């Protein structure tokens, strides 16, 4: 079956694109390899999305997914492996089969950046995490480390501080980049110790689990958990498509179309100045509307 539009990714930008396209009468298929909502599912509290009020990431993900079901938008849990260009159609190859469409919108998002330490990858899930909401309860009454200096790092530090015995908050600069209100809350929390001008230089394990974190090659902290919030990098797995810039983000025009006609990109995977939920939703809406106009024009 050939679709009018395939949207790759079911985060807020992808779902926004699918909603506008579906409401315009297009036959839409959504593909998602993990859980609908993407990184939203790892966010404890959202308080800056207009009209919603304070809400958890998973709850907002559920509301978005409800919209998909309410509009009867077809979706499949599948991992996209490649996109083949054949004349005026796109063949999206996945681990469950191939799907064809006239247009594709990539909403593949970003992933958490790693610290780049020697044994970091092996300890993910064994003491190292990027999701306080997912794993925070595993460290109840224990001592942990959080790395980062932006809003995400401080928000998750405050969340974890209500669960664990103590949080060491490590930041490589001498001041945070987060909002003033968050900084004030962190500074006032008794079981949070801030270490400025600090970098984790190595981590040690015991029996396959995190045992110790070494700061600036001289401070040794015995902790059981390490949560990292040091930024993101784009999911750039479609290597055969010449659509990425030098930092691996996708280049798009004002209509969110890439250099390949009929392939669009929206949300956190594209090159832009502001990465927020509201801008991601905007990206998806614009792309969905533009694809709809292009199809009706042809």
Secondary structure, DSSP 8 states (H G I E B T S, - for coil): -EEEEEEE--SHHHHHHHHHHHHTT--EEEEESS-TTGGGGG-S-B--STTT-SB-HHHHHHHHHHHHHHTT-EEEE--EEEEEEETTEEEEEETTEEEEEEEEEE---EEE-----TTHHHHBTTTEES-HHHHGGGGTTSEEEEE--SHHHHHHHHHHHTTSSEEEEE-SSSS--S-HHHHHHHHH-TTEEEE-S--EEEEEEETTEEEEEEETTTEEEE-SEEEE-S-EEE----TTS--B-TTS-B---TT-B-SSTTEEE-GGGB--S---HHHHHHHHHHHHHHHHHHHHH-
